[in-house]
Amino acid sequence: MIPLATYQNFYFVGIGGIGMSAIARYFKSIGKNVLGYDKTITKLTSALVSEGIDIVFEDGITTKIENLNSENTLVIYTPAIKKLDILNYFNENGFTVLKRAKVLGMITENTDCIAIAGTHGKTTTSSLVAHLCQEANLPFSCFLGGIAENFKSNFLFNGSEISVVEADEYDRSFLNLSPDWAVITSTDADHLDIYGDKATIEKGFKDFAELVPENNQLFVRKGIEIGRPCKTYAVNEEADYYSDNLHVIDGWMMFDFHNGNETVEFAWQIPGIHNVENATAAIALLYNFGVDFETLQKGIKSFKGIKRRYTLHTFDSGKVYIDDYAHHPTELNAVIGSIKTFYPNKKLLVAFQPHLFSRTRDFADGFAESLDKADELILLDIYPARELQENFEGITSDWLLEKVKLEKKEVSTLGDAFNKIKEKDFDVLLTVGAGNIDTLYDGIVSWLSNDE
């Protein structure tokens, strides 16, 4: 394999993906020429363009592509995309074409790599680990699956000795990494279009765990069986490292972290028991990495969270608006459960956009059970991402809605959703999903701000 440093040009097919864009930003930061294609203009692609990255949004062979040389150009693609003329051109003309995960593995293989894996919680945990590394002034770079509010980015370069990466299980991508330290937060069934069943995805995580060289550098949520020794962590139950005594004081989530016979109190602004669990994993890992508790306390308290992970707004009118990325029943249960805990007896309106026909089909009953916890539901059309609707006959939002027991429920297009929301009577609004439902965010915030 030719070393990455040999290439001057890096072309990303699907550059607007959250994982792809982090790597694109890495190569841009070290002085490489970065170009790419994506099918839609988004906030993220616009940010990349403003940073000097050349992006096209039509699948065609441009002069710039024709002028690229296979000897000094590496092509990187995401497995989530379909067949494209651009990708075919590169394959047919002798270019080296690699998957995103392979390139991330090459970037980080000679670093002290901290990899965070799990079907849920990995973005918050990896972003928190990166933030704690920054608080501890460690020489690190990070490649995240979300926009960290502290960095306003999914990539940060503060040195090359340590790397913090989100280890993506999709397409078994995380098996391309060489983790020296790792966390496994959860192994719930997901991506069944890739794995087929829960047992196979669990086997994928066991294979990932085997990549970690030392038992005391592998931290696994208690109850997850990975087939090898490791350190366990938990909330409200004893483990090698655990947190308990969760309570709220003046808007701060307080909890006690237990390290053997030592107990340390922490405070932060991120709600939800599941997020305290993520914090517990991050604290345990960084403490073993050599960071003292005083620095960890400061870092936990200053952590601002992840964009679209329980992004919270409160208004003088008394209304509350929360935007979240949840797209699996377990994640929906977590975010709705947190809302019910912090805002009991408040009328909750949920606008949910299912993500992928296959996921909607595979977890329809779980989605219906989660959405039944709302007081009223606006169910948006399914966001297809990489899938074609004709391959999933009968799998629609109308079909899913029939499984939801709520009396107040309806299906909406994305274009009609904002006007429907404005007509509703609610105390708390949750917009949730991993597709393009986030395009409603700015309009809702502006409307609720002006409605006070």
C-alpha positions in Angstrom: 0.0 0.0 0.0 1.4 3.4 -1.0 1.8 5.7 2.0 -0.8 8.4 2.3 1.9 11.1 2.4 2.7 10.2 -1.2 -0.6 11.7 -2.5 -1.2 15.4 -3.0 -4.8 15.2 -4.1 -7.7 13.5 -2.2 -11.0 13.1 -3.9 -14.0 12.1 -1.6 -17.0 10.5 -3.1 -19.8 11.3 -0.6 -17.8 14.0 1.1 -20.9 15.3 2.9 -21.1 12.3 5.3 -20.2 13.1 8.8 -17.3 10.6 8.9 -16.1 11.5 5.4 -16.0 15.2 6.1 -13.8 14.7 9.2 -11.2 12.9 7.2 -11.5 15.5 4.4 -10.8 18.2 7.0 -7.8 16.3 8.3 -6.1 16.2 4.8 -7.0 19.9 4.3 -5.3 20.7 7.6 -2.0 19.1 6.6 -1.9 21.0 3.3 -3.3 18.5 0.8 -5.6 19.4 -2.1 -9.1 18.1 -1.2 -12.0 17.8 -3.6 -15.2 15.9 -3.6 -18.7 15.0 -4.7 -22.0 14.8 -2.8 -25.6 14.6 -4.0 -27.0 17.4 -1.9 -26.0 20.8 -0.5 -26.2 20.8 3.3 -24.9 22.9 6.2 -21.9 20.6 6.4 -21.0 20.7 2.7 -21.4 24.5 2.8 -19.0 24.6 5.7 -16.5 22.5 3.8 -16.7 24.8 0.8 -16.0 27.8 3.1 -12.9 26.0 4.3 -11.5 25.8 0.8 -12.7 22.4 -0.3 -14.0 22.1 -3.8 -17.3 20.2 -4.0 -19.5 19.3 -6.9 -23.2 18.2 -6.6 -23.8 16.5 -9.9 -22.6 13.0 -10.9 -20.5 13.8 -14.0 -16.9 13.8 -15.2 -15.7 17.4 -15.0 -12.5 18.9 -16.3 -11.1 19.0 -12.8 -11.6 15.2 -12.5 -10.0 14.6 -15.9 -7.0 16.7 -14.9 -6.3 14.5 -11.8 -3.4 12.1 -12.0 -3.8 8.5 -10.7 -0.2 8.6 -9.3 -0.8 11.5 -7.0 -4.6 11.2 -6.3 -6.2 9.0 -3.7 -10.0 8.4 -4.1 -12.0 7.8 -0.9 -15.6 6.7 -0.8 -18.3 5.7 1.6 -20.0 2.3 1.3 -23.3 4.1 1.9 -23.3 5.5 -1.7 -24.7 3.7 -4.8 -23.0 3.3 -8.2 -21.9 6.6 -9.6 -20.3 7.7 -12.9 -17.6 9.5 -10.9 -16.7 6.4 -9.0 -16.7 4.2 -12.1 -14.4 6.7 -13.9 -11.8 6.5 -11.1 -12.0 2.6 -11.0 -11.7 2.4 -14.8 -8.7 4.7 -15.0 -6.3 3.1 -12.6 -6.9 5.3 -9.5 -6.4 3.9 -6.0 -9.9 3.8 -4.6 -10.3 3.0 -0.8 -13.2 2.9 1.6 -13.4 5.7 4.3 -12.8 3.2 7.1 -9.6 1.9 5.5 -8.1 5.4 5.2 -9.1 6.3 8.8 -7.3 3.1 9.9 -4.2 4.2 7.9 -4.2 7.7 9.4 -4.5 6.4 13.0 -2.5 3.1 13.0 0.7 4.7 14.2 -1.0 6.8 16.9 -2.1 5.8 20.4 -5.6 5.2 19.2 -8.7 5.5 21.4 -11.7 4.0 19.6 -15.3 4.3 20.8 -17.7 1.7 19.5 -21.4 0.9 20.1 -24.7 1.0 18.4 -25.7 3.9 20.7 -23.7 6.5 22.6 -20.5 6.4 20.6 -20.7 10.0 19.3 -21.3 11.5 22.7 -18.7 9.4 24.3 -16.0 9.9 21.7 -16.7 13.7 21.7 -16.4 13.8 25.4 -13.2 11.8 25.4 -11.8 14.3 22.8 -12.9 17.2 25.0 -11.2 15.7 28.1 -8.0 15.2 26.1 -8.1 18.9 25.2 -8.7 19.9 28.8 -5.7 17.7 29.8 -3.5 19.4 27.0 -2.8 16.0 25.4 -1.4 15.9 21.8 -4.4 14.4 20.0 -6.5 14.6 16.9 -10.1 13.5 16.8 -12.5 12.1 14.1 -16.1 12.3 15.3 -19.5 11.3 14.1 -21.1 14.5 15.1 -20.5 18.2 15.5 -19.1 18.8 19.0 -20.4 22.0 20.5 -17.0 22.7 22.2 -15.1 22.4 18.9 -17.9 23.5 16.5 -16.6 20.7 14.3 -16.3 16.9 13.9 -12.5 17.2 13.5 -9.8 18.7 15.7 -6.0 18.5 15.3 -3.9 19.2 18.4 -1.2 16.8 17.6 -0.6 13.3 16.1 0.5 11.2 19.1 -3.0 10.3 20.1 -6.2 9.8 18.0 -9.7 9.7 19.2 -12.0 8.0 16.7 -15.6 7.0 16.5 -15.5 3.3 15.6 -18.4 2.8 13.2 -19.9 -0.7 13.1 -21.7 -0.1 9.7 -20.2 -2.4 7.0 -17.9 -3.7 9.8 -15.8 -0.5 9.3 -14.4 -0.6 12.8 -12.4 -3.7 12.0 -10.0 -1.5 9.9 -8.8 0.3 13.1 -5.9 -0.6 15.4 -7.2 0.5 18.8 -4.9 0.7 21.7 -7.8 1.8 24.0 -11.5 1.2 23.4 -15.0 1.5 24.8 -18.0 -0.6 23.8 -21.2 1.2 24.8 -23.9 -1.1 23.4 -24.4 -3.9 21.0 -28.1 -3.6 20.2 -29.4 -5.0 16.9 -29.0 -2.5 14.1 -27.8 -2.4 10.5 -29.6 -5.7 9.9 -29.2 -5.0 6.2 -25.5 -5.7 6.8 -25.4 -8.2 9.7 -28.7 -10.1 9.2 -29.4 -10.8 12.9 -28.4 -9.7 16.4 -26.0 -12.6 17.0 -24.0 -11.5 13.9 -23.7 -7.9 15.0 -22.6 -9.1 18.5 -19.9 -11.2 16.8 -18.8 -8.1 15.0 -18.3 -6.3 18.3 -16.4 -9.3 19.7 -14.1 -9.2 16.7 -13.5 -5.5 17.4 -12.8 -6.1 21.1 -10.1 -8.6 20.1 -8.2 -5.8 18.4 -7.4 -4.1 21.7 -4.1 -5.4 23.0 -4.5 -5.0 26.8 -7.5 -6.1 28.9 -7.3 -3.0 31.2 -7.5 -0.7 28.2 -10.9 -2.1 27.0 -14.0 -0.7 28.8 -17.3 -2.4 28.2 -20.8 -1.6 29.5 -21.6 -4.2 32.2 -23.8 -6.9 30.8 -22.3 -7.0 27.3 -20.5 -10.3 26.6 -17.5 -9.9 24.5 -15.7 -13.1 25.2 -12.5 -11.7 26.7 -11.4 -10.0 29.9 -12.1 -6.3 30.2 -13.0 -3.5 32.6 -16.7 -2.9 33.1 -18.6 0.3 33.7 -22.2 1.0 34.7 -24.7 3.4 36.2 -26.7 2.6 39.4 -25.1 -0.9 39.7 -21.6 -1.9 40.8 -19.0 -2.5 38.2 -15.2 -1.9 37.9 -16.2 1.7 37.5 -19.7 3.0 38.1 -21.7 6.1 38.8 -24.7 6.6 41.1 -26.5 9.2 43.3 -27.8 10.9 40.2 -29.7 14.1 41.0 -30.3 17.6 39.6 -29.3 20.8 41.3 -30.0 24.2 39.6 -30.0 22.5 36.2 -26.8 20.6 36.7 -26.8 16.8 36.6 -24.8 15.6 39.6 -23.4 12.1 40.0 -20.8 10.2 42.0 -18.1 8.3 40.2 -16.7 5.2 42.0 -13.2 4.0 41.3 -12.8 1.1 43.8 -12.9 2.7 47.2 -12.6 6.2 45.8 -15.7 8.3 45.1 -15.5 11.6 43.1 -18.5 13.9 42.5 -19.1 15.3 39.0 -21.5 17.9 37.6 -22.5 18.5 34.0 -25.2 20.0 31.9 -26.1 16.9 29.8 -29.4 15.3 30.8 -30.3 11.6 30.8 -29.1 8.5 32.6 -27.7 7.2 29.3 -25.5 10.2 29.1 -24.2 9.7 32.6 -23.3 6.2 31.4 -21.3 7.7 28.5 -19.6 10.0 30.9 -18.7 7.1 33.2 -17.0 5.3 30.4 -15.0 8.4 29.3 -13.9 9.2 32.9 -12.8 5.6 33.5 -10.7 5.5 30.3 -9.1 8.9 30.7 -8.3 8.2 34.4 -6.5 5.0 33.4 -4.8 7.0 30.6 -3.3 9.2 33.3 -5.5 12.2 33.6 -6.2 13.3 37.2 -9.7 13.7 38.6 -9.5 17.5 39.1 -8.9 17.9 35.3 -11.7 15.4 34.6 -14.1 17.3 36.8 -13.3 20.5 35.0 -13.7 18.9 31.6 -17.0 17.2 32.4 -18.4 20.5 33.7 -17.4 22.4 30.6 -18.6 19.9 28.1 -21.4 21.4 25.9 -22.6 18.3 24.2 -23.1 17.4 20.5 -25.1 19.2 17.9 -28.5 17.4 17.5 -27.9 15.3 20.6 -30.6 16.6 22.9 -30.1 20.2 21.7 -32.3 22.1 24.1 -34.0 25.5 23.9 -36.3 27.1 26.5 -38.4 30.2 25.8 -40.0 32.9 27.9 -43.4 31.5 26.8 -42.7 28.4 28.8 -42.3 26.2 25.7 -39.4 23.9 25.4 -37.8 22.7 22.1 -35.5 19.7 21.8 -33.8 18.5 18.6 -32.2 15.1 18.6 -30.5 12.6 16.1 -32.1 9.4 17.6 -33.1 7.0 14.8 -33.4 3.6 16.7 -36.1 2.6 19.2 -33.5 2.4 22.0 -32.3 5.9 21.3 -35.9 7.2 21.1 -36.7 5.6 24.4 -33.7 7.3 25.9 -34.5 10.8 24.7 -38.2 10.6 25.3 -37.5 9.1 28.8 -35.2 12.1 29.6 -37.9 14.5 28.5 -40.5 12.8 30.7 -38.1 12.9 33.6 -37.3 16.6 33.4 -40.7 17.8 32.2 -43.3 15.6 33.9 -47.0 16.3 33.1 -46.0 18.5 30.1 -47.7 17.9 26.8 -45.1 16.4 24.4 -45.4 16.8 20.6 -43.0 14.6 18.7 -42.1 15.1 15.0 -40.2 12.0 13.9 -38.5 11.2 10.6 -37.8 7.4 10.2 -34.3 6.7 8.7 -34.0 3.9 6.1 -36.8 1.6 4.9 -34.9 -1.4 6.2 -34.5 0.0 9.7 -38.2 1.0 9.8 -39.2 -2.5 8.7 -36.9 -4.3 11.1 -37.8 -2.3 14.2 -41.4 -1.2 13.4 -42.9 -2.6 16.6 -40.1 -1.0 18.7 -40.6 2.4 17.0 -44.4 2.2 17.6 -43.8 1.4 21.3 -41.4 4.3 21.7 -43.6 6.8 19.9 -46.6 5.8 22.0 -45.0 7.7 24.9 -45.6 11.0 23.2 -48.9 12.9 23.6 -49.1 13.7 19.9 -47.1 12.6 16.8 -46.3 14.0 13.4 -44.6 11.1 11.5 -42.6 12.3 8.5 -42.0 10.3 5.4 -39.2 7.8 5.6 -35.8 9.3 4.8 -34.3 6.8 2.3 -30.6 7.7 2.4 -28.8 4.9 0.4 -32.0 2.8 -0.2 -34.6 2.7 -3.0 -38.2 2.6 -2.0 -39.1 0.1 -4.8 -37.0 -2.5 -2.9 -39.2 -2.2 0.2 -42.8 -2.5 -1.0 -45.4 -1.6 1.6 -42.9 -0.1 4.1 -44.1 3.5 4.5 -44.8 5.9 7.2 -48.5 5.3 6.8 -47.8 1.6 7.5 -45.8 2.5 10.6 -48.4 4.9 11.8 -51.0 2.1 12.0 -48.9 0.4 14.6 -48.9 3.5 16.9 -51.7 3.5 19.4 -51.9 7.3 20.0 -55.2 9.0 19.1 -53.5 12.2 18.0 -51.2 11.1 15.1 -50.7 11.9 11.5 -48.2 11.5 8.6 -46.6 14.6 7.0 -44.1 15.4 4.3 -41.0 17.4 5.4 -42.3 20.4 3.5 -45.6 20.5 5.4 -44.2 19.6 8.8 -43.4 23.1 10.0 -46.9 24.5 9.3 -48.4 21.4 11.0 -46.2 22.0 14.1 -47.3 25.6 14.3 -50.9 24.5 14.5 -50.4 22.2 17.5 -50.9 22.8 21.2 -47.8 21.6 23.1 -45.5 22.3 26.0 -42.5 20.4 24.7 -41.6 19.9 21.1 -39.1 17.1 20.0 -37.9 16.9 16.4 -36.0 13.7 16.0 -34.4 11.6 13.3 -31.1 11.2 11.4 -32.2 12.4 7.9 -32.9 16.0 6.8 -35.4 16.8 9.5 -32.7 19.1 10.9 -33.7 21.6 8.2 -36.7 22.5 10.3 -34.5 23.6 13.2 -33.7 27.2 12.4 -37.3 28.0 11.5 -38.7 26.5 14.6 -36.2 28.3 16.9 -37.0 31.6 15.1 -40.8 31.0 15.3 -40.7 30.1 19.0 -38.4 33.0 19.8 -40.8 35.5 18.1 -43.8 33.8 19.6 -42.8 34.8 23.2 
